[in-house]
């Protein structure tokens, strides 16, 4: 069974490696034996290609970008909504597109893991732009999984709930934000240590028959939203 968590020799490119979710992806995959490279730069497609070239190929793509935005719907400027969509869904789409091109050219399959948010499935008040962007990632996972299955490429998502790196998102006057903490059934925030085993499994041989799935990693929060 331990082989399912052994990624020795796998070549993994991480997008958003400087952000908490991306750090969890990078460190988890590295600990499991994968050789990781961060895709850095404003042009996500070029960054993924360059990182993969530095590794000599691409077996795993992990995307952990997350740009949060909270504001009442009527106070969210169109430009702000565009930025949130581009920084979340836009980056995920570009990374997935570049990885698809590389993996299809190799002809050996691959694993793609995107992080998203519980708000992508269940949007809440004062987070319309962010929820919409995360919802786009959720459906990107599902659509891409169908398209890439014939190539042996799996695509799955990890849907994060309230995590310990999100303390700056809590407005003590915002009931919608406070209930994210109150309604987490396990009564604690998630941690990087919670994220790592799931992403390692999804990137490994044990998840070879799993694709198009969104895995809630939220301590039960989504049951109450």
Buried (B, 14 or more C-beta within 10 A) or exposed (E): EEEBBBBEEBBBBBBBBEBBBBBBBBBBBBEBBBBBBBBBEEEBBEBBBBBBEEBEBBBBBBBBBBBBBBBEEEEBEEEEBEBBBBBBBBBBBBBBBBBBBBBBEBEEBBBBBBBBBBBBBBBBEBBBBBBBBBBBBBEBBBEBBEEBBEBBBBBBBBBBBBBEBBEEBBEEEBEEBEBBBEBBEEEEBBEBEBBBEBBBBBBBEBBEEBBBBBBBBBBEBBEEB
